Amino acid sequence: MWPASTPPPRLNAELSRIIRSTDIRAKLVGQGAEVVTMTVPEFDRFFNAERARWATVVNAAGIRLDA
């Protein structure tokens, strides 16, 4: 666990180190995950692109969130 004040680059470095460990990587791949590490800016770009892509699908399908 890291405190909420952990800077994103530090958190990213630690999570990337953990994900690259042989045991963790094997477990994730064994569960069907594609293991990819990214820098904070790379993740921001990926997330924003995915959000835009899926927003198009959600809007075209008329999907609404019931809260």
C-alpha positions in Angstrom: 0.0 0.0 0.0 1.1 3.5 -0.8 -0.2 6.7 0.7 -2.6 8.8 -1.5 0.1 11.4 -1.7 2.5 9.1 -3.7 3.5 10.9 -6.9 2.1 9.2 -10.0 5.6 8.5 -11.5 6.7 6.8 -8.3 3.5 4.7 -8.2 3.9 3.8 -11.8 7.5 2.7 -11.3 6.5 0.5 -8.4 3.5 -1.1 -10.2 5.6 -1.7 -13.3 8.3 -3.4 -11.3 5.7 -5.7 -9.7 4.0 -6.5 -13.0 7.3 -7.4 -14.6 8.0 -10.0 -11.9 7.9 -13.5 -13.3 5.4 -14.8 -10.9 2.9 -12.0 -11.2 3.3 -11.9 -15.0 2.6 -15.6 -15.2 -0.5 -15.4 -13.1 -1.9 -12.5 -15.1 -1.2 -14.2 -18.5 -2.6 -17.4 -17.1 -5.9 -15.5 -16.4 -5.9 -14.2 -20.0 -4.5 -10.8 -19.4 -2.3 -9.0 -21.8 0.6 -7.6 -19.6 1.6 -4.1 -20.7 3.5 -1.5 -18.8 3.2 2.2 -19.6 4.5 5.5 -18.4 2.0 7.9 -16.9 1.7 10.0 -20.1 1.3 6.8 -22.2 -1.5 5.6 -19.9 -3.2 9.0 -20.1 -3.2 8.8 -23.9 -4.4 5.1 -23.9 -7.2 5.9 -21.4 -8.4 8.9 -23.3 -8.4 7.1 -26.6 -10.3 4.1 -25.1 -12.9 6.4 -23.4 -13.5 8.2 -26.7 -13.7 4.9 -28.6 -16.2 3.3 -26.2 -18.2 6.5 -25.8 -19.0 6.2 -29.5 -20.2 2.6 -29.1 -22.2 3.5 -26.0 -23.9 6.5 -27.6 -24.6 4.6 -30.8 -26.2 1.8 -28.8 -28.2 4.2 -26.7 -26.8 2.7 -23.5 -27.7 4.7 -20.4 -26.4 4.4 -16.8 -29.1 3.8 -14.2 -27.8 5.2 -10.9 
